[in-house]
Amino acid sequence: MILRAALALALLSLFACKPSGESHMQAIIGAVLIDGQGGPPVSNSVVVVAEDRIRAAGPSSVVPIPAEADKIDGSGKCLVPGLVDVYRGAQIASDFTAGHPASPDEARARVSELARNGVQAIDLWKLAPAVSDAVMEAARGAGISVTGHISTLEEAEFLVKGGVSGLVGMICDTEKLDPDFLARLRDLRIFFAPWLAQGFAPGVSACQPAARNTLRLYQAGVPMALASFQGDLLRAAEFLADAGVPPLDVIVAATRNGAVAIHQDRERGTIQAGKRANLLLLSANPGEDIRNLRKVAWRSMLDPVALPR
């Protein structure tokens, strides 16, 4: 009995000495913190990371630096959340493209199958109206969000009426955007992610009104996000800035808004305690020039976006 008790005590001591999941910490010290929430940057910040989570973030006068943390010198640099690509958030299996599915019944059956497989988002690409309606109706019933890819005002209005969560692309056939329609986008918090490359939609070449309509949407309070279509996500951020969106608001579009759009805002999109540590440390301030997002000095291993340098 004594031997068993001694053995049990030894095992308890061994596990008590084993490092906890939070024993490995990092502290990024002295960076300008742009946390993605839309407030003013915080100079001389401290952000503490324990394993894959943010433990604390804020001014150095408020956030203590744990003695056991590995120190990362952020002085002269800026810290921002990892960028969020709303198109990367959709699985290829949930893309509904022109002609696929071919009928409303086929569309409903496919949505049901996706729901059984736990898919949370569907992308619509140039479907016939009856098929689009069937997809959106079935998706609402299954609790699946729908993002529509558009290039005309008629497409945008149709999809908003059907209940989409967001729109990707740009209205290219007119610059006469109805204030009531813009207000509806704003009030329903339907995100808009401009896709602005040449040939940004099937059969559509460069969109001449893209920049002006993007600025109108932003000025109307429509939440903006970023979509790369497996290309250069930073080019989408730079387009927003070139269209007239202030750099700090571009960062919100690229981080918090994107996370909200793909229902991951509890985990990512802002630098806040409890969220996953998707972080980018930049050698220059993107609040002054959004192109500084390309100047990555350090990134957390959790950052899911491979940014070009």
C-alpha positions in Angstrom: 0.0 0.0 0.0 2.8 2.4 0.9 4.6 1.5 -2.3 1.5 2.3 -4.4 1.0 5.6 -2.6 4.5 6.6 -3.2 4.2 5.7 -6.9 1.0 7.7 -7.3 2.7 10.7 -5.6 5.6 10.4 -7.9 3.3 10.4 -11.0 1.4 13.4 -9.7 4.7 15.3 -9.2 5.8 14.4 -12.7 2.6 15.7 -14.3 2.6 18.8 -12.1 6.1 19.6 -13.4 5.0 19.1 -17.0 4.6 22.5 -18.9 1.0 23.5 -19.4 -0.5 24.3 -22.8 0.1 27.9 -22.0 3.7 27.6 -20.9 5.0 28.6 -24.3 4.2 32.3 -24.7 5.3 35.1 -27.0 5.0 38.8 -26.4 5.2 41.2 -29.3 6.4 44.4 -27.7 6.4 48.1 -28.9 4.5 47.7 -32.2 1.8 50.1 -33.5 -1.3 47.9 -33.0 -4.0 48.1 -35.7 -6.4 45.5 -34.3 -9.0 45.4 -37.1 -11.8 46.8 -35.0 -11.8 50.2 -36.7 -10.5 52.3 -33.8 -7.4 54.4 -33.8 -4.0 52.6 -33.8 -2.3 51.9 -30.5 1.3 53.0 -30.3 3.8 51.1 -28.1 1.5 48.1 -27.7 2.0 44.7 -26.2 0.3 41.6 -27.5 0.7 38.3 -25.6 0.2 35.0 -27.3 -0.1 31.7 -25.5 0.1 28.7 -27.8 -2.4 29.5 -30.6 -4.5 32.1 -28.8 -4.1 35.8 -28.0 -4.0 36.2 -24.2 -3.9 40.0 -24.1 -3.5 43.0 -26.4 -3.4 46.7 -25.8 -1.1 49.6 -24.7 2.1 48.7 -22.9 0.9 50.7 -19.9 -2.0 48.2 -19.5 -0.8 44.8 -20.7 2.0 43.3 -18.5 4.8 41.3 -20.2 5.0 37.8 -18.8 8.6 37.1 -17.6 8.5 33.6 -19.2 7.4 34.8 -22.7 9.7 34.9 -25.7 10.1 38.6 -26.6 9.6 39.8 -30.2 10.7 43.4 -30.8 8.0 45.2 -32.6 9.4 48.7 -32.2 9.2 50.7 -35.5 6.7 48.1 -36.9 3.0 47.6 -37.2 0.9 44.6 -36.0 -2.3 43.7 -37.9 -4.6 40.6 -38.0 -4.1 38.0 -40.7 -6.1 38.9 -43.8 -9.4 37.1 -44.5 -10.4 36.0 -48.0 -14.2 35.6 -48.3 -13.9 33.4 -51.4 -11.4 31.1 -49.8 -14.0 30.6 -47.1 -16.3 28.7 -49.5 -15.6 25.1 -50.3 -15.3 24.2 -54.0 -18.0 21.6 -53.5 -20.4 24.5 -52.6 -19.9 26.4 -55.9 -23.1 26.6 -58.0 -22.1 27.6 -61.5 -24.0 28.4 -64.6 -25.9 25.2 -65.7 -24.9 23.3 -62.6 -27.4 22.5 -61.2 -29.6 22.4 -64.2 -33.0 22.6 -62.5 -34.7 23.8 -59.3 -35.2 20.3 -58.1 -31.6 19.4 -58.7 -30.6 22.5 -56.8 -32.7 21.7 -53.8 -31.3 18.1 -53.7 -27.7 19.4 -53.9 -28.3 21.9 -51.1 -29.7 19.1 -48.9 -26.6 17.0 -49.6 -24.3 19.9 -48.7 -26.3 20.5 -45.5 -25.8 16.9 -44.5 -22.1 17.3 -45.1 -21.9 20.3 -42.8 -21.2 22.9 -45.5 -21.8 26.5 -44.2 -21.6 28.6 -47.3 -22.6 28.4 -50.9 -21.4 30.5 -53.9 -23.8 31.3 -56.8 -22.3 32.0 -60.2 -24.7 33.2 -63.0 -27.5 30.7 -62.4 -30.9 30.9 -64.1 -33.3 32.9 -61.8 -35.5 29.9 -61.0 -32.5 27.8 -60.0 -31.0 30.6 -58.0 -34.3 31.0 -56.2 -34.4 27.3 -55.4 -30.9 27.4 -54.0 -31.5 30.4 -51.8 -34.8 29.0 -50.5 -33.2 25.6 -49.7 -30.2 27.3 -48.2 -32.3 29.4 -45.9 -34.1 26.3 -44.6 -30.8 24.6 -44.0 -29.1 27.5 -42.3 -26.5 27.9 -45.0 -25.3 31.4 -46.1 -25.2 32.3 -49.8 -22.8 34.6 -51.6 -23.8 35.8 -55.1 -21.3 36.6 -57.8 -22.6 39.6 -59.9 -21.7 42.0 -62.6 -25.0 43.9 -63.1 -27.4 45.9 -60.9 -30.2 43.5 -61.9 -28.3 40.5 -60.6 -27.4 42.3 -57.4 -31.0 43.4 -56.7 -32.4 39.9 -57.5 -29.9 38.2 -55.2 -30.5 40.6 -52.4 -34.3 40.1 -52.7 -33.6 36.3 -52.5 -31.7 36.7 -49.2 -28.0 36.4 -50.0 -25.5 37.2 -47.2 -23.0 38.9 -49.5 -22.1 39.9 -53.1 -18.8 39.4 -54.9 -17.9 41.3 -58.1 -19.0 44.7 -59.0 -22.0 46.5 -60.7 -20.6 47.3 -64.1 -23.6 48.1 -66.2 -24.6 51.4 -64.5 -23.4 54.1 -62.1 -26.9 55.0 -61.1 -27.2 53.2 -57.9 -30.5 53.7 -56.1 -30.0 55.1 -52.6 -32.8 52.9 -51.3 -30.9 49.8 -52.6 -27.7 51.0 -51.0 -29.5 51.6 -47.7 -30.9 48.1 -47.9 -27.4 46.6 -48.3 -26.2 48.7 -45.4 -29.1 47.9 -43.1 -29.1 44.2 -43.8 -25.3 44.1 -43.4 -24.9 42.4 -46.8 -21.2 42.5 -47.4 -19.8 43.5 -50.8 -16.4 42.2 -52.0 -15.3 43.9 -55.2 -13.5 41.6 -57.6 -11.8 43.8 -60.1 -9.4 42.0 -62.3 -9.7 41.7 -66.0 -12.4 39.2 -66.8 -13.7 39.2 -63.3 -16.9 37.4 -64.2 -17.6 34.9 -67.0 -18.0 36.8 -70.3 -17.3 40.1 -68.7 -14.2 42.2 -69.5 -12.8 45.0 -67.4 -15.4 46.9 -65.4 -15.1 50.6 -66.1 -17.4 51.9 -63.3 -15.7 49.6 -60.7 -13.8 52.2 -58.7 -16.6 54.8 -58.6 -19.3 52.2 -57.7 -17.0 50.8 -55.0 -16.6 54.2 -53.4 -20.4 54.8 -53.6 -21.0 51.5 -51.7 -18.4 52.4 -49.1 -19.8 55.9 -48.6 -23.3 54.5 -48.2 -22.1 52.3 -45.3 -22.2 49.0 -47.1 -19.7 46.6 -45.3 -16.8 45.9 -47.6 -14.7 42.7 -47.7 -12.0 41.2 -49.8 -12.1 38.3 -52.3 -9.0 37.1 -54.2 -10.3 34.2 -56.2 -7.1 32.4 -55.5 -5.1 35.3 -56.8 -3.5 38.2 -55.1 -5.6 39.2 -52.1 -3.5 42.3 -51.5 -4.4 43.5 -54.9 -8.0 43.6 -53.8 -7.0 45.6 -50.7 -5.0 48.0 -52.9 -8.0 48.5 -55.2 -10.2 49.6 -52.4 -7.6 52.1 -51.4 -7.2 53.3 -54.9 -10.9 53.7 -55.2 -10.9 56.1 -52.3 -11.5 53.9 -49.2 -9.2 55.1 -46.3 -6.4 52.6 -45.5 -7.6 52.0 -42.0 -11.0 51.1 -43.3 -9.5 48.9 -45.9 -7.8 47.0 -43.1 -11.2 46.5 -41.4 -12.6 45.2 -44.7 -9.6 42.8 -45.0 -9.9 41.5 -41.5 -13.0 41.9 -39.3 -15.5 42.3 -42.1 -14.2 39.3 -43.9 -14.3 37.2 -40.8 -17.9 38.3 -40.1 -18.8 37.5 -43.7 -17.7 33.9 -43.5 -18.9 33.4 -39.9 -15.5 33.1 -38.3 -15.4 36.4 -36.4 -15.4 34.5 -33.0 -12.1 33.0 -34.0 -10.3 35.5 -36.2 -10.4 38.9 -37.9 -9.4 41.1 -35.0 -6.6 41.1 -32.4 -8.4 40.5 -29.2 -8.0 38.3 -26.2 -9.3 34.8 -26.8 -9.0 34.8 -30.6 -6.6 32.7 -32.6 -3.2 34.3 -33.1 -3.3 35.1 -36.8 -0.9 38.0 -36.8 1.2 40.0 -39.3 4.1 42.2 -38.1 4.9 44.7 -40.8 8.0 46.8 -41.3 5.9 49.9 -42.4 2.6 51.4 -41.5 -0.4 50.2 -43.7 -2.5 52.9 -42.2 -0.4 55.4 -44.2 -0.1 53.3 -47.4 -2.1 50.0 -47.8 0.7 48.7 -50.0 2.7 48.3 -46.8 0.7 45.2 -46.1 3.2 43.5 -48.5 6.1 44.4 -46.1 5.9 41.4 -43.8 8.7 41.2 -41.2 7.1 38.3 -39.2 3.9 36.3 -39.3 2.4 33.8 -36.9 2.4 30.3 -38.1 -1.4 30.4 -37.9 -1.7 33.0 -40.6 -3.6 31.2 -43.3 -2.9 33.6 -46.2 0.4 33.2 -48.1 1.1 36.8 -48.9 3.3 37.9 -51.8 6.4 39.9 -50.7 
